[in-house]
Amino acid sequence: MLKAIWFGFLFLVFSLCVAQEEYPKLTEIVTDNANIFTEPQLETLRTKLYQFESETTNQLVILTIEELGNETIEQYALEVFNQNKLGQEGKDNGILILFSELDREVRIEVGYGLEPYITDGVASRIIRNTMIPRFKEEDYFGGLDSASDQIMEFLNNPEALEEFKAEIEAEAEMPWWLLGIIGLFLMMFVVAGGFVFYKGYSTLIEILRGMFIGKLAVIRGVFMAGFMMLPLIFGLAFIGMPIFFIVLLLGFDDLLNGLVKDFTWVLFVVVAFIGLTLVLVVKKMRTKGDQDLKLSFFKSDKDYISKTFSSSGTHSFGSGSSGGSSSSFSGGGGSSGGGGASGSW
């Protein structure tokens, strides 16, 4: 038994080592494992990329492979980038262009330090407009050569980069009439969600009032209140989805990232919801003239339930009247977090 466990451990270690070696160890700034370049083309690329690195310390690396195997190009590029430590440590100023011939896919993987310049949008547009048209004509060298020229120009010329980003923003702009149609469509979701939420919330208010005045058994009321949370959640989802898309369209991505990273705001929302609900319950009790607070854990007033929560009964917040509802090259120690873009042809 001990030998079997030891053998299994060694096999696991061996498997991990083999998996680690699946990714190429780069010894040149351009590695052509797919053999798509001629020697003059390979030399041209290497010369200009080495010169770019010596002048700026930024590493722009090109790797071509025949196929990805069972991995996505995003995962493959990230592993190659980090295992070879492209870019300089502390600066993380490396960029990898990964080309997979048989998969007909390409990716620009960007190190942390260069992500503010070669953004996902910039990388995507370079792939879409510069690489893919040439790749479709099997001009692989032309596509990679032109793309590398663009990347180097953008990193050396901030004005050219800003102009390129302005073109991307112009492409993303939608005509006013389309924005109007989208706005109306989203408004339908908000109205529908608001109606469902209002109906469910008014029913919840009445359930709590019925419990507090002793006409609805606490045990039964708790189950009814729990069930009534479903339409509330459904209504909030309908309201929240359009708001989410509007926030994205307005470019408030940082706000969304902050909310996702820190969920403290959820606690405040829950506390505020409970507090507001109790205030509305008390207000409705006063409006109805309910003087005494009574609790009945098991016994309910059947007439009250049939009139208030039947399919034909109505109630609202104020009056209780609304219906219920339901080599010379080496990496310098840099790293990438997955920034960049991919494309296929």
C-alpha positions as CSV (number, residue, x, y, z in Angstrom):
1,M,0.0,0.0,0.0
2,L,2.8,2.4,0.9
3,K,4.6,1.6,-2.4
4,A,1.4,2.4,-4.3
5,I,1.0,5.8,-2.6
6,W,4.7,6.6,-3.3
7,F,4.3,5.6,-6.9
8,G,1.2,7.7,-7.3
9,F,3.0,10.7,-5.7
10,L,5.9,10.3,-8.1
11,F,3.6,10.0,-11.1
12,L,1.8,13.2,-10.0
13,V,5.0,15.1,-9.8
14,F,6.1,13.7,-13.2
15,S,2.8,14.8,-14.7
16,L,3.1,18.3,-13.4
17,C,6.7,18.6,-14.7
18,V,5.5,17.4,-18.1
19,A,2.6,19.8,-18.1
20,Q,5.1,22.6,-17.2
21,E,7.2,21.7,-20.2
22,E,4.3,21.9,-22.6
23,Y,4.8,25.6,-23.0
24,P,7.8,26.8,-25.1
25,K,10.8,28.2,-23.3
26,L,11.6,31.2,-25.4
27,T,15.2,31.8,-26.3
28,E,14.6,34.3,-29.1
29,I,12.5,37.5,-29.3
30,V,10.8,35.8,-32.3
31,T,10.2,32.1,-32.0
32,D,8.8,30.5,-35.2
33,N,7.7,27.0,-34.1
34,A,5.0,27.0,-36.9
35,N,7.7,27.7,-39.6
36,I,5.6,30.4,-41.3
37,F,8.5,32.8,-41.8
38,T,11.4,32.7,-44.3
39,E,14.9,33.3,-42.9
40,P,15.0,36.9,-44.1
41,Q,11.5,37.6,-42.6
42,L,12.6,36.1,-39.3
43,E,15.8,38.2,-39.2
44,T,13.8,41.3,-40.0
45,L,11.4,40.8,-37.2
46,R,14.1,39.9,-34.7
47,T,16.3,42.9,-35.6
48,K,13.6,45.5,-35.2
49,L,12.2,44.0,-31.9
50,Y,15.7,43.7,-30.3
51,Q,16.3,47.3,-31.3
52,F,12.9,48.4,-29.8
53,E,13.8,46.6,-26.6
54,S,17.2,48.2,-26.3
55,E,15.8,51.7,-26.9
56,T,12.7,51.4,-24.6
57,T,13.3,48.4,-22.3
58,N,9.8,47.2,-23.5
59,Q,9.8,43.6,-24.7
60,L,7.6,42.8,-27.7
61,V,7.8,39.1,-28.3
62,I,6.3,37.0,-31.2
63,L,5.6,33.2,-30.9
64,T,4.1,31.1,-33.6
65,I,2.9,27.5,-32.9
66,E,1.1,24.9,-35.0
67,E,-1.8,24.3,-32.6
68,L,-3.0,24.9,-29.1
69,G,-4.0,21.4,-28.2
70,N,-6.8,21.3,-25.6
71,E,-6.2,24.8,-24.3
72,T,-7.7,28.2,-25.1
73,I,-5.4,30.7,-26.7
74,E,-6.0,33.0,-23.7
75,Q,-4.7,30.4,-21.2
76,Y,-1.8,29.3,-23.4
77,A,-0.6,32.9,-23.9
78,L,-0.9,33.7,-20.2
79,E,1.2,30.6,-19.3
80,V,3.8,31.3,-21.9
81,F,4.0,35.0,-20.8
82,N,4.4,34.3,-17.1
83,Q,6.6,31.2,-17.3
84,N,9.1,33.2,-19.5
85,K,8.7,36.3,-17.4
86,L,8.4,38.6,-20.3
87,G,9.1,42.3,-19.6
88,Q,11.2,43.7,-16.7
89,E,10.5,42.8,-13.1
90,G,8.8,45.8,-11.4
91,K,7.8,47.3,-14.8
92,D,5.9,44.3,-16.3
93,N,6.5,45.9,-19.7
94,G,6.2,42.8,-21.9
95,I,3.9,42.1,-24.8
96,L,3.4,38.7,-26.4
97,I,1.9,38.1,-29.8
98,L,0.9,34.4,-30.0
99,F,-0.1,33.0,-33.4
100,S,-1.6,29.5,-33.8
101,E,-1.6,28.4,-37.4
102,L,-4.0,25.4,-37.4
103,D,-6.4,26.9,-34.9
104,R,-6.4,30.1,-37.0
105,E,-6.2,32.2,-33.8
106,V,-4.0,35.0,-32.6
107,R,-3.7,36.9,-29.3
108,I,-1.9,39.9,-28.0
109,E,-1.1,39.3,-24.3
110,V,-0.1,42.5,-22.5
111,G,1.9,42.8,-19.2
112,Y,0.5,44.8,-16.3
113,G,2.7,47.8,-16.9
114,L,1.6,48.3,-20.5
115,E,-2.1,47.7,-20.0
116,P,-2.9,51.5,-19.7
117,Y,-1.4,52.0,-23.2
118,I,-2.2,48.8,-25.1
119,T,-5.7,48.4,-23.7
120,D,-8.0,45.5,-24.6
121,G,-9.8,47.8,-27.1
122,V,-6.5,48.8,-28.7
123,A,-5.3,45.2,-29.0
124,S,-8.6,44.0,-30.3
125,R,-8.7,46.7,-33.1
126,I,-5.1,45.9,-34.1
127,I,-6.0,42.2,-34.4
128,R,-9.3,43.0,-36.2
129,N,-8.1,45.6,-38.7
130,T,-4.4,44.9,-39.1
131,M,-3.8,41.2,-38.6
132,I,-7.0,39.3,-39.7
133,P,-7.3,40.8,-43.2
134,R,-3.7,39.7,-44.0
135,F,-4.1,36.3,-42.3
136,K,-7.1,35.6,-44.5
137,E,-4.8,36.0,-47.5
138,E,-2.2,33.8,-45.7
139,D,0.1,36.8,-45.4
140,Y,1.2,35.8,-41.9
141,F,4.4,37.8,-41.9
142,G,2.6,40.9,-43.2
143,G,0.0,40.8,-40.5
144,L,2.5,40.2,-37.6
145,D,5.0,42.7,-39.0
146,S,2.4,45.5,-39.4
147,A,0.9,44.7,-36.0
148,S,4.3,44.9,-34.3
149,D,5.0,48.2,-36.0
150,Q,1.7,49.6,-34.7
151,I,2.4,48.5,-31.1
152,M,5.8,50.0,-31.2
153,E,4.5,53.3,-32.6
154,F,1.8,53.5,-30.0
155,L,4.3,53.0,-27.2
156,N,6.7,55.6,-28.6
157,N,4.2,58.1,-29.8
158,P,1.4,59.0,-27.2
159,E,-0.3,61.3,-29.8
160,A,-0.7,58.4,-32.2
161,L,-2.1,56.2,-29.5
162,E,-4.6,58.8,-28.4
163,E,-5.8,59.3,-32.0
164,F,-6.2,55.5,-32.3
165,K,-8.2,55.4,-29.1
166,A,-10.4,58.2,-30.3
167,E,-11.1,56.2,-33.5
168,I,-12.1,53.3,-31.3
169,E,-14.5,55.5,-29.3
170,A,-16.0,56.8,-32.5
171,E,-16.6,53.3,-33.7
172,A,-18.3,52.5,-30.5
173,E,-20.7,55.5,-30.6
174,M,-24.3,54.6,-31.5
175,P,-26.7,56.9,-33.4
176,W,-29.2,58.8,-31.3
177,W,-32.2,56.8,-32.7
178,L,-30.6,53.5,-31.7
179,L,-29.9,54.8,-28.2
180,G,-33.6,55.9,-28.1
181,I,-34.8,52.4,-29.0
182,I,-32.5,50.8,-26.5
183,G,-33.6,53.3,-23.9
184,L,-37.3,52.5,-24.5
185,F,-36.6,48.8,-24.4
186,L,-34.7,49.2,-21.1
187,M,-37.5,51.4,-19.7
188,M,-40.0,48.5,-20.3
189,F,-37.8,46.3,-18.1
190,V,-37.7,49.0,-15.4
191,V,-41.5,49.6,-15.5
192,A,-42.3,45.8,-15.4
193,G,-39.8,45.2,-12.6
194,G,-41.1,48.2,-10.6
195,F,-44.7,47.0,-10.9
196,V,-43.8,43.5,-9.8
197,F,-41.7,44.9,-6.9
198,Y,-44.5,47.3,-5.8
199,K,-47.1,44.6,-5.8
200,G,-44.9,42.2,-3.9
201,Y,-43.6,44.9,-1.4
202,S,-47.2,46.1,-0.6
203,T,-48.2,42.5,0.1
204,L,-45.2,42.1,2.4
205,I,-46.2,45.3,4.3
206,E,-49.7,43.9,4.8
207,I,-48.3,40.5,5.9
208,L,-46.2,42.1,8.6
209,R,-49.1,44.4,9.7
210,G,-51.3,41.3,10.0
211,M,-48.8,39.6,12.2
212,F,-48.3,42.7,14.4
213,I,-52.1,43.1,15.0
214,G,-52.6,39.4,15.7
215,K,-54.8,38.6,12.7
216,L,-52.1,36.6,10.9
217,A,-50.3,33.8,12.8
218,V,-46.6,34.5,13.2
219,I,-45.6,31.0,11.9
220,R,-47.8,31.3,8.9
221,G,-46.8,34.9,8.3
222,V,-43.1,34.1,8.3
223,F,-43.7,31.5,5.5
224,M,-45.8,34.0,3.5
225,A,-43.2,36.7,3.9
226,G,-40.4,34.4,2.8
227,F,-42.5,33.4,-0.3
228,M,-43.2,37.0,-1.0
229,M,-39.4,37.7,-1.3
230,L,-39.4,35.9,-4.7
231,P,-41.3,38.6,-6.6
232,L,-39.3,41.2,-4.8
233,I,-36.0,39.6,-6.1
234,F,-37.5,39.1,-9.5
235,G,-38.6,42.8,-9.7
236,L,-35.2,44.0,-8.5
237,A,-33.5,41.9,-11.2
238,F,-35.7,43.5,-13.9
239,I,-34.9,47.0,-12.6
240,G,-31.2,46.2,-12.0
241,M,-30.4,44.8,-15.4
242,P,-31.1,48.0,-17.4
243,I,-29.3,50.0,-14.8
244,F,-26.3,47.7,-15.1
245,F,-26.2,48.2,-18.9
246,I,-26.6,51.9,-18.6
247,V,-23.7,52.1,-16.2
248,L,-21.6,50.1,-18.6
249,L,-22.6,52.3,-21.6
250,L,-21.7,55.4,-19.6
251,G,-18.2,54.0,-18.9
252,F,-18.5,53.6,-15.1
253,D,-16.6,50.3,-15.1
254,D,-14.5,51.4,-12.0
255,L,-17.7,51.8,-10.0
256,L,-18.9,48.3,-10.8
257,N,-15.5,46.8,-10.0
258,G,-15.5,48.6,-6.7
259,L,-19.0,47.1,-5.9
260,V,-17.9,43.6,-6.8
261,K,-14.7,43.8,-4.8
262,D,-16.3,45.1,-1.6
263,F,-19.8,43.8,-0.6
264,T,-20.1,46.0,2.5
265,W,-22.7,48.0,0.7
266,V,-25.0,44.9,0.6
267,L,-25.2,45.0,4.5
268,F,-26.2,48.7,4.4
269,V,-28.9,48.0,1.8
270,V,-30.3,45.1,3.8
271,V,-30.4,47.2,7.0
272,A,-32.0,50.1,5.1
273,F,-34.6,47.8,3.6
274,I,-35.6,46.3,6.9
275,G,-35.7,49.7,8.6
276,L,-37.8,51.3,5.8
277,T,-40.2,48.3,5.8
278,L,-40.8,48.5,9.6
279,V,-41.4,52.3,9.2
280,L,-44.0,51.7,6.5
281,V,-45.7,48.9,8.6
282,V,-46.0,51.2,11.6
283,K,-47.3,54.0,9.4
284,K,-50.0,51.7,7.9
285,M,-51.0,50.5,11.3
286,R,-51.6,54.1,12.4
287,T,-53.5,54.9,9.2
288,K,-55.7,51.8,9.9
289,G,-56.2,52.8,13.5
290,D,-54.5,49.8,14.9
291,Q,-53.7,50.7,18.5
292,D,-52.5,47.6,20.2
293,L,-49.6,45.3,19.2
294,K,-50.7,41.7,19.4
295,L,-49.0,38.5,18.3
296,S,-50.6,35.2,17.6
297,F,-48.1,32.4,16.9
298,F,-50.6,29.8,15.6
299,K,-54.1,31.2,15.3
300,S,-55.1,33.4,12.3
301,D,-58.3,35.4,11.5
302,K,-59.8,33.5,8.6
303,D,-62.0,36.4,7.5
304,Y,-59.0,38.7,7.5
305,I,-57.0,36.3,5.4
306,S,-59.7,35.6,2.9
307,K,-60.5,39.3,2.4
308,T,-56.9,40.5,2.3
309,F,-54.8,37.8,0.7
310,S,-57.3,36.1,-1.6
311,S,-56.9,36.4,-5.4
312,S,-59.7,39.1,-5.4
313,G,-58.6,40.9,-2.3
314,T,-56.8,44.2,-2.6
315,H,-54.5,46.4,-0.4
316,S,-51.8,49.1,-0.7
317,F,-49.2,50.8,1.4
318,G,-51.6,53.5,2.7
319,S,-55.0,51.9,2.7
320,G,-54.5,48.2,2.3
321,S,-56.0,48.0,-1.1
322,S,-53.7,46.5,-3.7
323,G,-53.8,42.9,-5.1
324,G,-51.1,40.3,-3.9
325,S,-48.7,38.7,-6.5
326,S,-45.7,36.0,-6.9
327,S,19.6,33.5,-25.9
328,S,20.3,37.1,-26.4
329,F,16.8,37.2,-25.3
330,S,15.4,36.4,-21.9
331,G,12.5,37.6,-19.9
332,G,13.2,40.2,-17.2
333,G,10.8,39.0,-14.6
334,G,7.6,40.6,-15.7
335,S,4.1,39.2,-15.5
336,S,0.6,39.5,-17.1
337,G,-2.8,39.3,-15.5
338,G,-4.6,38.3,-18.7
339,G,-5.0,41.8,-20.4
340,G,-5.1,41.9,-24.1
341,A,-7.4,40.5,-26.9
342,S,-7.8,37.5,-29.1
343,G,-9.1,37.0,-32.6
344,S,-9.7,34.3,-35.3
345,W,-10.0,34.2,-39.0
